[in-house]
Amino acid sequence: MNNFVFKIDQFIDTKKKIYFIGSFLAFLVTFKEVINLSYNTFQIYSFGSLDFWSGINPYIDWNHLSLLGKPLGVFLYSPIFSILFTPFTLLPGWLGAFCWNLFTYTLFYFSVFTLPDQFDFAKKKFIFLYSVLLLLNTLLSVQFNPVVAALFLFSFTLLEKGKGFWAVLLILLSGFTKVYGIFQIGMLLFYPKFWKNTLFALLIALAFLLLPLIKISGNELIAYYQSWIKTLMIHSQSMSFDDIYRPVQMFWNSVSSIMGLISLGVLTALFSMTLFKLKLFKMSFLHRVQFLGILMTWAILFGTSSEKHTYVIAMVGYAMWYLSAPTTKIDKIFLWINFIILEIIPIDIICPNLISIFLLDTLNLGIIIFTFTWGLMVYKTFLLQK
């Protein structure tokens, strides 16, 4: 057994090997989707971008069919996303899907392996491998979530290197495409030049808000954003998602009307606790990493439209927290239980779909255990350490 593990470790003992093996796997999962004509998410992105440039509002006039002739899901991404995605729409659909997945995989890979030097190669490899099954599952659906995770990490690394402008740019880019990343802006409190970085944030936010004016008239801009927000709200209320509220709704259905308020309340409590220990977070790299991990997991666990694919963001944050916090055998048990439940069980070639649905969708086992894990993370970071 030890000899087998040693040989596997030799197979992935350099960054270059890891990248190319991962690229090959990313190619395989994309090939599967392309052959089956099932890369629907990529088609949604493409139609959303093409509609923007055609002067069509994709949030209120959406009638697109997939390659298999079935209605595509709604377009939920921002006008900024439509603009940035444009290069991929210029390619044939099958080629665009390959390029998109290779692009998102590469961003994710480099975001992990360019983390600050306090994370050595072994730790970076652990973070990558711990989340790689979710990453591949996300690539199988040609999703945007690896980019969101990457922007979290790139922004953190830039803040640690004192490059506030670029960090803020990426944080707001994340927030203006898929809202999860916007909450990282609160971490500016931990770094020098807070007011300067805050000014950067305001100016960049204004630029992003006005960027759609390259195609949309000024009179239409507000209504365009309103239709996007309305679509997001309808979507979050019309489906059951993989967030902390799903098991709660089994006993208290009315929680759906106040989910957003609860999530913001929890976030406010986190930042309030941080203020009491602000000096510690400013001085300690490990505490900043722990907070980032808690924030990334909060964004998914308390998100009102989180899906199984989005947990690639949470698991990266959790792995970083685990490597930076004082951990015990109980933490190690939770680490691998979460890996099995959130990454192994959803793979239908490993776990029969019937069992997976029962454990994850009926019993909500993944959400419940990850909620306990997140509570332990908060306790150890804010209450146990001095």
N, C-alpha and C positions, 0 to 999 in steps of 0.2 A: 504493500500500500504506500509506504513512504517513498519507495523507488518510483512508483507511478506519479505521485505528487511532485517529486523532484523533476521528472521528465516534463510534466506539464509546465512547471515553473520555468524550466529552461526554454520552453517553446515561446514564452511571453516575457522574457527577461530584459527586453529593451523596448523603448518607446516606439521605435520603428516597427518592430514585429507586431506589437499590439495594434498599431494604427492599421497596418495592412491586413491583418487577420480580421479586424473589425470592419474594414472596408469591404472585404470579400463577403462577409456575412450580410452587411448592408446591401450589397449587390444582389445576393441570393433572395433576400426577403422582398426586395423591390421587383426582381425578376418574376417572382411568384405573382405579385399584384398586377404587373403589366401583362403577363400572359393570360391571366384571368379577367383582364379588363375591369379590375375592381379597385383601382386607385381613385375612388370617388372623392376623397378629401382634397386631393390635388386638383381635381376638376372643379370643385367648389371654389378653391383659391383662384383658379384661372378665370372662371366665369365672373367672380367678384371683381377681379382686376380689369377684365375686358369691359364689364358693365360700367365701371367707373370712367374709363377712357371713352366709352360710347355715350356718355351723358345719361346713363340709366342708373337709377337708385336701386342697388341690389337688395336693400332692406325692405322695400315696399313693392318691388316689381321683379319677383324671382320666379321664373318658370323654366328652369333648366333641367334637362334630362341627362342621366349618366350614359356612358357608352353602351350599356345594356338596356337602355330605353326606360329606365325607372327614374322617378323624380329624385333629384338630389336634395340633400339636407340644406337647411337655411345657411346663409352666409352671415357669420357672426363677427368677422374681423373688421378692424377700423379702416377708415379711408386711407390712413397712412400705410397700413398693410397692403392695400390695393396698389398703391404707388410703388412700394418697395418690391413687391412680388412681380412687377412687370417683366423683368428679363426672362423669367421662367415661362411666361405666357407666350413669348415669341418663339418658343421651341415646339416641335411636335409633342403631343401629349405624353407619349411613352418616354421620349428622351427627357422631357421636362421633369417627369417623375424620378428618373434616375439621377438627374443633376440635383434636384431638390433634396433627395435623401442623402446623397453624398455630401452636399453642402451642409445639411443639418448635422449629420454624423461628424463631419470634420470640425465644425464649430464646437460641438459638445466635447470631442476628444481634446482639442487644444485648450478649451476652457479649464479642463481638469489638469492637464499636464503643464499648464503655465501658472498654476496656483503659486502663491508665494513660497519661497525656499524653505520656510518653516515646515512645509510638507515635503518630505523627501520622496524619492521615486517609489519606494515601497508603499507609502501612504497614498500617493496619487493613484498607483495601480489598484490599491484596495478600493478607493472611491469609484474608480472606473468600472472595475469588475463587479462590485457590489450592485451597481445599477445597470449593468449592460443588458441583462435579460429584458428589463423594462424598456430600455433604449431600443432594442431590436423589435420588441412588440409594438412600440410607438412608430418605428420606421415602417413596420408592416402595414400600418394604417396611413402612412405618409403624412404624419402630423407635424405641428409646429412646436410641440412641447420641448424637444431637445434644444431648440433655439432659446426658449425662455429660460431653461436651466443654465445654458451657456452664458446668457446675458447676466444672470445672477452672479456667476462665478467671475466672469471677466470684470464686471463692475467692482466686485470686492477686491480683486487683485489690483485694479487701477487705483482704488482708494488707498490700499496699503502702500502703493508706490508713490503716493502723493500727487497723482494725476487726476485731480478733482473734476476738471472740465469733461474729460473723456468718460470718466465714471458716471457722471451725471447724465451725459448724453446717452449712454447705453441704458441706464436705469429708466429714463424717460422713453427711450425707444421701445423698451420692453413694455412699459405701462401703456403706451399709446397704440400698441399692437395687440397685446393680450394683457389684461390689467394686472395679473399677478405680480409682476416685477415692480410696479410703481411704489409699493410699500417699502422697498429697500431704501427709498430716499430718506427715511428716518434715520438711517445709519450715518448720515452726515454728521450727526451729533458727536460721533466718536472720533472725528478727525479734525485736524487743524483747518483754518480758513473756512469756518462754518458759514459765515455770512457771504463770503465770496462765492462759495459753492451754491449757496441758496440763490444768489443772484443769477448764477449760471442756469440753475434749474428753472427759474421764472422765464428767462429769455428763451431758453431752448423749448420750454413748454409752449410759449407763445408762437415760436416758429413752427412747431409741429402742428399746432391748432390751425394755423393759417396755410400750411402747406397744400391742402386740397384746393386752394384757390388757383393753382396752376391749371385746373380744369373746371372747377365749380365756381359760379359767380358768387360774389359777396352776399347777395340777397338769399341765396340758397344754402349757404354754409351752415347756419344754425339749425335749419330744418333737417339738413342732411345728418348732422350729429344727433339730433333728437330722434330721428328714425332708427339710427344705429342703437342708441341706448334703449329705446322701446323694444327693439327686436331682442336685445340681450335679456331684458327683464321678462319678456314673454317666454323666452326659451328656458330661463332658469326656473320659472314657475310651472312649466308644462311637463317637466320630465323629472324622473327620480335619478339623482346623481350619487356619486360615491363620496359623500362628505359626512361630517359628524352628525348632520341633522337627519339622515335617512333612518337610522335605528330609532331616533327620538320620535319621528313621525308615526311610528307604529303605535305609540301610546299617546302622543299629543300632536295631532295633525295641525293644530293652529300655529305650531312653531314656524310653519312655512311663511307666515306673514311678518315675522320679526327676525328671520335668519340673518339678514344683513346687519341689523342693529346689534345682534348678539356678537357677530363676528367682529364688528368695529369696536364693540365694548371690550372684547378679549384683547384685541390689538392695542387699544388704549391702555389697558391694564399692564400689558407687557412693556410698553414704552414708559409708563409711570414707574414701574419697578426698576427699569433701567436708569431713570433719572436719579433714583436714590443711590445708585452705585455707578454713576456716570464716570467718576474718576477712575474706577477700576476698569471699566470698559475702554476708556481712553488709553490706559497704560498696558492692558493685557491683550496680546494678540489672541490667545486661546479663548478669552471671553468674547471677543468680537466674532470669532469663528462659531462659538456656541450660539451666539445670538442670531447669526446668519442662518445656522441650521434650524433653529426654532422658527425663524421667520419663513423660511422656505417650506417647512412642514405645515406651519399655520396657514399659509396661502392656499394649500391644497385641502387640508383637513377641514378648514372653516370656509372654504370657497363654496359658493352657492351653485356652482355648475361644474364641479370637479368630476372627472371621469377616470377610469382605471389608467388610461394613458398618461394622465397628468401626474401620476405618482412617481414618474421618473424625476420630476422636480423635487418632490418631497424626499425621495430616497437618497438623492445626492446630498441634500442638506442634512439628512439624518446621519449618513456615513461620515460627513465632516464633523458633525457634533460628536459622534462616538469617538473619533480619533483625538478630540480636543478636550474632552471632559474626563473627570475622574470616574472610572467605570468599575463595576464589580461583576461577579458571575451572573447576577440577575440581569444586568445590562447586556451581557453577552448572549444570554438566553433569548432576551427580547430581540436582539439584533438578528439572530438566525431564524426565530419564529416569524418575524416580519418578512424576512427574505423568502421563506418558504411560502407564506400565505399570499404575499403581494406579488411575488415574481415567479415562483414555481407553479403554484396551483392554477393560475390563469392560462398556462400553456396546455392546450388540449391534447397534444401528443404525449404529455407526461401524466396529466390528470384528466380523467374523463369529464366531459363537459357537464354531465349531470351532477357530478360531485362538486365541481367548481361552482356551478350556479347555486347549489344548496348551501355551500359554505360561505360564499361571498355575497350572494344576492338575497338569500332567504335568511340565513343566520347573521349576516353582516359581520362575520368574524374578522375580516381584514380591518374594517373601520374601527371596530371595538378595540382590538388589540393595539392598533396604531394610535388610538386615542389615549389608551393607558401609557403607551410609550411616550407620546408627546407630553403628557402630564409629568412623567418622570424626568424628561428632559428639562422642563421648566423648573421643576423642584430642585434638581441638582444645580442648575445654572444660577438661579436667583435666591434660593433659600438655603441650600446646603453649603455653598461656597462663600467664603468671606474675603 
